[in-house]
Each structure stands twice: as C-alpha cells, then as structure tokens.
C-alpha cells in the first residue's frame, strides 16, 4: 500500500513571519527518512501505511505546537494498494503529457 499525504501546518497567533516555525515541521518530515517534497503551500510525504505517515504528520504538528500554542492543520491523502514511488511517478506522468 502507498499512502501519500499532503499537509500544511500553520502556527496561529505567531504573526505573519512563520517560516521559522514551519521549518520545524519540515525538519521532522525530513528526519523521518520517508520520501517527501515541500513546496510553497504543502509538504507531501509518502509511506507504506497510515500509521507510518500519520506519525510523521503528528510529529510535525507537535514540533510547531511546542513553539506556538495553537496550530492549524490541512491534510489531503491518497491511499492506493499495490503501488509505491508515487510521489515522483505522479509528477512524471503529468510532465510526460506536457512534453511536445
């Protein structure tokens, strides 16, 4: 099974410049060793089970919460049996269709 989770952790009440706090969440994701990608809006992580991926999300939220008393979490998941490597494969498919 492949579980892809795209999520966004937002510190609430920390002002407009929250990059340092968001970096704490990304640090947890990268330390997990799971395939991941961060862009301007979301961090996506891929694992083999709900427990594996959601443990990383929970740790990321906790890291921000430790520095800011309130955190907002937005999460989107794609679960598919018998697949892996979808973090890169899904993007490669779109790029293939865009090629001249």
NORGI-V455048 format. One line per field, one symbol per residue. phi: phi as a letter, one per 30 degrees, with the letter a starting at -180 (. if undefined). burial: 1 if it has 16 or more other ideal C-beta (glycine too) atoms within 10 Angstrom, else 0. Layout:
BEGIN
phi: ???
burial: ???
END
This chain:
BEGIN
phi: .bccbcbbcbdcicidccedddedddedddddideabcbdcbccbbbcaeedddddddddddddedcbdbbcbcbbbbcbdibaidecdddddddddddd
burial: 0111111011100100000011011101100101110000011111100000110110011011100100100000000000000110000000000000
END
